[in-house]
Amino acid sequence: MKHHSEKEFYFSPLSDEEDIQREKNKARELRKTRWWRNKCARGVCHYCRRRVGPSQLTMDHVIPLSRGGKSIRSNLVPACKDCNNKKRYLLPAEWEEYLIRIREGK
């Protein structure tokens, strides 16, 4: 059995590197579809609701791959680069907690 540090285990409890790479490949293929182009057409970030334009949106996994998420349509949203970089590996509830702390100035 492979030994994991606490950090490795926390960020990747359900997926190994092969699983993550497979899901990244699926996401790359989905980026090429009409479905994804339609999702981005309005040019609005799923998280902050800012209009940034379709070309400025990135694909975000609501449940991150490193936390067991999959590259399926129900788990993929267009996000501005700023939100995607800030959200990183957070689960939806953790992201909401982060936003509340920001609003409260904590």
WOZI-V384821 format. One record per pair of residues at least 24 apart in sequence whose C-alpha atoms are under 10 Angstrom apart, sorted by sequence separation. I is the first residue (numbers start at 1). GAP is how many residues later the second one is. D is the distance in whole Angstrom. If there is no record, write none. Layout:
[[I:GAP:D] [I:GAP:D]]
This chain:
[[54:24:9] [56:24:6] [57:24:7] [58:24:10] [60:24:6] [64:24:8] [65:24:8] [66:24:10] [67:24:8] [54:25:10] [55:25:10] [56:25:7] [57:25:10] [58:25:10] [59:25:8] [60:25:10] [62:25:9] [63:25:10] [64:25:5] [54:26:9] [57:26:10] [58:26:7] [61:26:10] [62:26:10] [63:26:8] [64:26:7] [31:27:9] [52:27:9] [53:27:9] [57:27:9] [58:27:10] [60:27:9] [61:27:9] [62:27:9] [63:27:8] [64:27:7] [31:28:8] [52:28:7] [60:28:9] [61:28:9] [62:28:8] [63:28:6] [64:28:9] [30:29:10] [50:29:9] [51:29:9] [52:29:10] [61:29:10] [62:29:7] [63:29:7] [46:30:10] [47:30:9] [49:30:9] [50:30:8] [61:30:10] [62:30:7] [28:31:9] [46:31:6] [47:31:9] [48:31:8] [49:31:9] [27:32:8] [45:32:8] [46:32:6] [47:32:6] [48:32:8] [27:33:9] [45:33:6] [46:33:5] [47:33:8] [62:33:10] [27:34:9] [44:34:7] [45:34:4] [46:34:8] [48:34:9] [43:35:8] [44:35:8] [45:35:5] [48:35:7] [42:36:10] [43:36:9] [44:36:8] [45:36:9] [47:36:7] [36:37:9] [39:37:10] [40:37:9] [41:37:10] [43:37:9] [45:37:10] [46:37:9] [47:37:9] [35:38:9] [39:38:8] [40:38:6] [45:38:8] [46:38:10] [39:39:7] [40:39:9] [45:39:9] [36:40:9] [47:40:9] [24:41:8] [30:41:8] [36:41:9] [37:41:10] [23:42:7] [29:42:10] [30:42:9] [36:42:8] [27:43:9] [28:43:9] [30:43:8] [20:44:10] [21:44:9] [26:44:9] [27:44:5] [20:45:6] [26:45:6] [27:45:8] [19:46:9] [20:46:7] [23:46:9] [24:46:9] [25:46:9] [26:46:8] [27:46:9] [30:46:9] [19:47:9] [20:47:10] [23:47:6] [24:47:7] [17:48:10] [20:48:9] [22:48:9] [23:48:5] [47:48:10] [16:49:10] [17:49:9] [19:49:9] [20:49:9] [22:49:9] [23:49:9] [27:49:8] [47:49:10] [15:50:7] [16:50:8] [20:50:9] [14:51:9] [15:51:6] [19:51:9] [20:51:9] [12:52:10] [14:52:8] [15:52:7] [16:52:9] [11:53:10] [12:53:8] [13:53:8] [14:53:6] [15:53:6] [11:54:9] [12:54:5] [13:54:7] [14:54:5] [15:54:9] [11:55:6] [12:55:6] [13:55:7] [14:55:9] [15:55:10] [10:56:9] [11:56:6] [12:56:7] [9:57:10] [10:57:8] [11:57:9] [8:58:10] [9:58:10] [12:77:10] [11:78:7] [11:79:9]]
